[in-house]
Amino acid sequence: MRHDRSKPQQRWGVALILAAALTSCTTWTENAAKKDELANIHLQLGVSYLDMNKLEVANENLQLALEEEPNNAQAHNVYAFLNEKLHDYGQAKAQYEEALNLAPDDWSVQNNYGRFLCDRGDYTQGMALLTQAVSTQLNDRQWLALTNAGRCQLAMKQTQSAKTYFKQALILDNAYAPALSEMQKISYQSGDYWVAKGYLQRYLSVANHTAGTLWFGMQTERALGNAELAKQYQNLLLEKFPLSDEAKQIKPVLH
């Protein structure tokens, strides 16, 4: 099983794929090959800085990659995700569209753009792209697109369909944290408290708490009658995520 636990793009269900640098001069001129190699170097640097949340330096490198090779689909793909993080959704959409035009069969572009569209409420086109990303034989990380499809279904109020997608993702990678946290939430909301507790335990074996996992963990333990553990989760939530929406729901109760 694949356990991509640490990288921010994995937590977002994003696939940022690096193309290998091409230096052969048999089909390109020497200058063209050099530009392609430089573009890939800047692309790799852009992904690395994005991973470290150094957005300004990531932006500089990705722009250089696109200057060197304007038709590099992955550079457009990664640049789109960077613009999402910068909340420039118009630019992000334009970059995803360009990436898809350049590489319509690329599963990483399909996955990222599909997730983006679902997040913006365009469920029909978003699900169409995510379905393509899941079905391609070249996709060796299908759990990313499956989890994104599940989240899209949740946004459409299709809980049972969402569960199917999340469970399929966990069959492929039983330690994929985003799918585990989604199943924790769904299980709690369905009243399956012991199941929710089990999903949280699996989640914590591969990832750190989020405000969401602490919130549903707290609610689950309350429902199971474990007041002390529920209080521990509440204290952790207030300590680690004091500005979160979940923490704000607790504070009025404490005063």
C-alpha positions, 0 to 999 in steps of 0.5 A: 500500500502507498502511504503518502503521509507528509506532503501538503498536496497529498492532504489536499488530494492533489497530484503534482507530477514531475516530468523527467528532464529531457536532454537528448538532442536526437529529436530536439535542437540543443537549445530546445533541449536545454530550455526543456531541461531548465523548465523541469528544474524550475518545475521541481524547485517550484513543487519543492518550495510549494511543499514547504509553503514558501509560496513567493519562491515557488511562484518565481520558479514556476513562472520561470518554468513556464517562460522556458516551456510554455507548453509544459502541462505539469507546470500549468498544473502546479501553477494552478494549484499555487494560485488556489493557495493564493486565493486567485481562483480565476487564474487557477481556473485558467491555468488548469484549463490550459494544462487540460488543453495541453494534456487532456489524458493526464490523470493528475491534471484531471484529478486536480482540475476536477477537485477544483471544479467540485470545490467551486460548485461545478459538480457535473464537470468536476465529477466527469474529470475525476471519473476519468482520473480514476478510470485511466490505467496509467493512474497509480494513485487512484485513491486521490481521485476516489477521495476527491470524488467522494468529497464531491459527492458529499457536497452534492448531499450524496452520502452513500455514494461518497462512502463507496468512493472513500471505501474504494480509496481505502482498499487501494491505500488503507492508510490514506489519511484524508479518506480515513478522516472522511469516513470518521465523520460520516460514521459519526453522523450516521450514529456508528460511533464505534466505527467512527472511533476505529477510523480515528484510530487508523487515522492517528496511526498515519497522520496528526490531528486536525480540528475536524478529527478532534471535533468528531473525536470529541463528539464520538466519545461523548456519544459513547459516554467517555466524558474524560476522553471527550474532554481531552479532545476538547482541550486539544482542539482549543489548544492546537486550533483555537481559531478554527470553526470547531473551536469557536463552537466550543467557546460559548459553552465554556463561558 
